[in-house]
Amino acid sequence: MTVRTSYQHGTPSWIDLSTSDPDAARKFYGALFGWEFDVNPTDQGGDYIMARKGEHAAAGMMQQQPEQAAMGIPPMWNTYVTVDDIEATVGEVEGAGGSVMMPPMQVMEAGHMAVIADPTGAVVCLWQAEQHIGSEVVNEPGALCWNEVMTNDVPTASAFYSQLFGWGTDEMDMGEMGTYTVYMLGEDAIAGGTGLPPVEGVPPHWGTVFAVADCDATLEAVTANGGQVMAGPFDTPVGRSGACADPQGATFQIIQLIDA
């Protein structure tokens, strides 16, 4: 088990699901990944649901805001990047070509968050940790293993994140799938950048990838529990993968890692 107790500045560290039906989402992801859940009331009203794998925090869930639903924004998984000084990082966003969607706010004793968009329109959250570091378990079946920005302009997105977080870039040959951009923090690969899927109307966004022990069996479980397999299974240089949607429409990917 890969257990984290901290995250370096500029590292994707947390994910949470904004969904139209938290109860149904708990049932779906609990069956899929073996998660258990803690329901926590918030200062803003409503509940924040903590998904746990064993004793460790794996992800979060919450009711989608009514104004988002009214705007036609679908349920989605959100990616958070840890920063040391959220005020300073937010202050650099517009100069790097991005936009601030929500300024820094205190999240009880857990930490501070903000929401920004890169120049291509992909939205990502910033997180300055206090009591909550982010995902405590990663890179094992049923846990987060990767985050990637999916956009129609990877070079522009890459330049933004390089300026904001200090990310370097490397290129991975994915064979028939083309070239994949890997974001580096020092010597560590911490995220990816790729083109949009060939689906009409999909905007730039950050995608979430979960590790699984058996890709084919997990895809069968997705459909058995009311979700949809959108692509796959297919083999990549790093593992056997598939793209899915949960019953409320939030998309995610799974991968059976070669090294696992």
C-alpha positions as CSV (number, residue, x, y, z in Angstrom):
1,M,0.0,0.0,0.0
2,T,1.3,3.4,-1.0
3,V,0.4,5.8,1.9
4,R,1.1,9.5,1.7
5,T,1.6,11.8,4.6
6,S,2.4,15.0,2.6
7,Y,2.6,16.4,-0.9
8,Q,5.3,18.7,-2.4
9,H,4.3,22.0,-3.9
10,G,3.0,21.5,-7.4
11,T,1.8,17.9,-7.0
12,P,-1.8,16.8,-7.7
13,S,-2.9,15.6,-4.3
14,W,-6.7,15.2,-4.1
15,I,-9.8,14.5,-6.1
16,D,-13.5,15.0,-5.3
17,L,-16.7,14.3,-7.1
18,S,-19.4,16.9,-7.7
19,T,-22.5,14.8,-8.4
20,S,-26.2,15.1,-8.8
21,D,-26.8,12.1,-6.5
22,P,-24.3,11.5,-3.7
23,D,-26.2,8.5,-2.4
24,A,-26.1,6.7,-5.8
25,A,-22.5,7.7,-6.2
26,R,-21.6,6.1,-2.9
27,K,-23.3,2.9,-3.9
28,F,-21.6,2.8,-7.4
29,Y,-18.0,3.6,-6.2
30,G,-18.3,1.5,-3.1
31,A,-19.1,-1.5,-5.3
32,L,-16.4,-0.6,-7.8
33,F,-13.5,0.2,-5.6
34,G,-14.4,-1.2,-2.2
35,W,-14.6,2.3,-0.6
36,E,-16.3,3.0,2.7
37,F,-17.7,6.5,3.5
38,D,-17.8,9.1,6.2
39,V,-20.5,11.8,5.9
40,N,-19.4,15.2,7.3
41,P,-21.6,18.3,7.7
42,T,-19.9,21.5,6.4
43,D,-20.0,25.2,7.4
44,Q,-21.5,26.0,4.0
45,G,-24.4,23.6,4.4
46,G,-24.8,20.2,3.0
47,D,-22.4,17.3,3.5
48,Y,-18.9,16.5,2.4
49,I,-18.4,12.7,2.0
50,M,-15.0,11.2,2.6
51,A,-14.3,8.0,0.7
52,R,-11.9,5.8,2.5
53,K,-9.9,2.7,1.5
54,G,-9.3,1.0,4.7
55,E,-8.2,3.7,7.2
56,H,-7.0,6.1,4.6
57,A,-8.7,8.9,2.7
58,A,-9.0,8.2,-1.0
59,A,-11.4,10.8,-2.4
60,G,-14.2,13.1,-1.6
61,M,-17.8,13.6,-2.8
62,M,-20.4,16.3,-2.6
63,Q,-23.8,17.4,-3.9
64,Q,-23.4,19.5,-7.1
65,Q,-24.3,23.1,-6.6
66,P,-27.7,24.0,-8.1
67,E,-26.3,26.9,-10.2
68,Q,-23.8,24.5,-11.8
69,A,-26.6,22.1,-12.8
70,A,-28.7,25.0,-14.1
71,M,-25.8,26.0,-16.3
72,G,-25.7,22.5,-17.8
73,I,-22.4,21.6,-16.1
74,P,-22.3,17.8,-15.8
75,P,-21.3,15.8,-12.7
76,M,-17.5,15.6,-12.7
77,W,-14.3,14.6,-10.8
78,N,-12.2,17.6,-9.7
79,T,-8.4,17.6,-9.5
80,Y,-6.5,19.5,-6.7
81,V,-2.9,20.6,-6.8
82,T,-1.1,21.2,-3.6
83,V,0.6,24.6,-3.2
84,D,2.7,26.1,-0.3
85,D,1.2,29.6,-0.5
86,I,-2.3,29.7,-2.1
87,E,-2.5,33.5,-2.0
88,A,0.8,33.8,-3.9
89,T,-0.1,31.1,-6.4
90,V,-3.5,32.6,-7.2
91,G,-1.7,36.0,-7.6
92,E,0.3,34.5,-10.4
93,V,-2.6,32.9,-12.4
94,E,-3.7,35.8,-14.5
95,G,-0.1,36.8,-15.4
96,A,0.5,33.3,-16.7
97,G,-2.6,33.5,-18.9
98,G,-5.2,31.8,-16.7
99,S,-8.2,33.0,-14.8
100,V,-9.3,32.8,-11.2
101,M,-12.7,31.2,-10.9
102,M,-12.9,31.2,-7.1
103,P,-10.5,33.1,-4.8
104,P,-8.9,31.3,-1.8
105,M,-11.3,30.3,0.9
106,Q,-10.9,28.5,4.2
107,V,-12.3,25.0,4.3
108,M,-12.9,24.6,8.1
109,E,-9.6,23.2,9.6
110,A,-8.8,21.1,6.6
111,G,-7.0,23.8,4.5
112,H,-7.5,26.5,1.9
113,M,-8.8,26.0,-1.6
114,A,-9.1,28.1,-4.8
115,V,-10.4,27.3,-8.3
116,I,-8.6,28.4,-11.5
117,A,-8.7,27.8,-15.2
118,D,-5.8,27.4,-17.5
119,P,-5.7,29.4,-20.8
120,T,-7.4,26.5,-22.7
121,G,-10.3,26.5,-20.3
122,A,-9.5,23.4,-18.2
123,V,-10.5,24.0,-14.5
124,V,-8.3,22.8,-11.7
125,C,-8.4,23.4,-7.9
126,L,-5.5,24.6,-5.7
127,W,-5.1,23.2,-2.2
128,Q,-3.0,24.5,0.7
129,A,-3.2,21.8,3.3
130,E,-3.7,22.1,7.0
131,Q,-5.3,19.1,8.7
132,H,-6.1,17.4,5.4
133,I,-3.2,16.6,3.1
134,G,-5.2,15.1,0.3
135,S,-5.3,11.4,-0.8
136,E,-3.6,9.3,1.8
137,V,-3.6,6.2,-0.3
138,V,-2.5,6.2,-4.0
139,N,-1.2,4.1,-6.8
140,E,-2.9,0.8,-5.8
141,P,-6.1,-0.8,-6.9
142,G,-9.1,1.3,-5.9
143,A,-7.1,4.5,-5.5
144,L,-6.1,7.5,-7.5
145,C,-3.0,6.9,-9.6
146,W,-2.9,9.7,-12.2
147,N,-4.3,13.0,-13.2
148,E,-4.2,14.5,-16.8
149,V,-5.3,17.6,-18.5
150,M,-7.2,16.9,-21.7
151,T,-7.2,19.9,-24.0
152,N,-7.2,21.0,-27.6
153,D,-3.9,22.9,-27.0
154,V,-1.5,21.0,-24.9
155,P,1.5,23.3,-25.5
156,T,-0.4,26.4,-24.2
157,A,-1.6,24.4,-21.2
158,S,1.9,23.1,-20.6
159,A,3.4,26.6,-20.7
160,F,0.8,27.8,-18.1
161,Y,1.5,25.0,-15.6
162,S,5.2,25.3,-16.1
163,Q,5.1,28.9,-15.1
164,L,2.6,28.4,-12.2
165,F,4.0,25.2,-10.7
166,G,7.5,24.8,-12.1
167,W,6.5,21.7,-14.1
168,G,8.9,20.4,-16.7
169,T,7.7,18.3,-19.7
170,D,8.7,15.0,-21.2
171,E,7.2,13.2,-24.2
172,M,6.1,9.5,-24.2
173,D,5.5,7.6,-27.4
174,M,2.1,5.9,-27.0
175,G,2.3,4.1,-30.4
176,E,-0.9,4.3,-32.4
177,M,-2.3,6.7,-29.7
178,G,0.4,9.3,-30.6
179,T,2.6,11.4,-28.3
180,Y,1.7,11.9,-24.6
181,T,3.0,14.8,-22.6
182,V,4.3,13.9,-19.1
183,Y,4.6,16.7,-16.5
184,M,7.7,16.4,-14.3
185,L,8.3,17.9,-10.9
186,G,12.1,17.4,-10.6
187,E,12.6,13.8,-11.5
188,D,9.1,12.7,-10.7
189,A,6.3,12.2,-13.2
190,I,3.3,13.8,-11.5
191,A,0.6,14.4,-14.2
192,G,-0.1,14.2,-18.0
193,G,-1.3,16.3,-20.9
194,T,-3.2,14.9,-23.9
195,G,-5.7,15.9,-26.6
196,L,-9.4,15.8,-26.1
197,P,-11.3,12.5,-26.7
198,P,-13.1,12.2,-30.1
199,V,-16.5,13.0,-28.6
200,E,-18.4,16.1,-29.8
201,G,-18.9,18.8,-27.2
202,V,-16.3,17.7,-24.6
203,P,-14.5,20.8,-23.3
204,P,-10.9,21.0,-21.9
205,H,-10.8,19.4,-18.5
206,W,-8.8,17.5,-15.9
207,G,-9.3,13.8,-15.9
208,T,-8.9,11.3,-13.1
209,V,-7.4,7.8,-13.4
210,F,-7.9,5.0,-10.8
211,A,-5.7,2.0,-10.5
212,V,-7.4,-1.4,-10.7
213,A,-6.3,-5.0,-10.3
214,D,-8.2,-6.3,-13.3
215,C,-9.2,-3.9,-16.1
216,D,-11.6,-6.2,-17.9
217,A,-13.4,-7.3,-14.7
218,T,-13.7,-3.7,-13.5
219,L,-15.3,-2.6,-16.8
220,E,-17.8,-5.4,-16.4
221,A,-18.5,-4.1,-12.9
222,V,-19.0,-0.6,-14.2
223,T,-21.9,-1.7,-16.4
224,A,-23.3,-4.1,-13.8
225,N,-23.6,-1.2,-11.4
226,G,-25.3,1.2,-13.8
227,G,-22.3,3.0,-15.3
228,Q,-21.1,3.1,-18.9
229,V,-18.0,2.0,-20.6
230,M,-17.1,4.7,-23.1
231,A,-13.9,3.2,-24.5
232,G,-11.8,0.1,-23.9
233,P,-10.4,-2.1,-22.8
234,F,-7.2,-1.2,-24.7
235,D,-3.5,-1.7,-24.1
236,T,-1.1,1.2,-23.6
237,P,2.7,1.2,-22.8
238,V,1.9,1.6,-19.1
239,G,-1.1,-0.8,-18.7
240,R,-4.5,-2.0,-19.8
241,S,-7.1,0.8,-19.6
242,G,-10.6,1.9,-20.1
243,A,-12.7,5.1,-20.0
244,C,-16.0,5.1,-18.1
245,A,-18.9,7.2,-16.8
246,D,-20.7,6.7,-13.6
247,P,-24.5,6.5,-13.5
248,Q,-24.8,10.3,-13.1
249,G,-22.4,11.0,-16.0
250,A,-19.1,11.8,-14.3
251,T,-16.3,10.4,-16.4
252,F,-13.1,8.7,-15.2
253,Q,-10.5,6.3,-16.4
254,I,-9.2,3.0,-15.0
255,I,-5.9,1.3,-15.6
256,Q,-4.3,-2.0,-14.7
257,L,-0.7,-0.9,-14.4
258,I,2.0,-3.1,-15.9
259,D,4.2,-2.5,-12.8
260,A,1.4,-3.4,-10.3
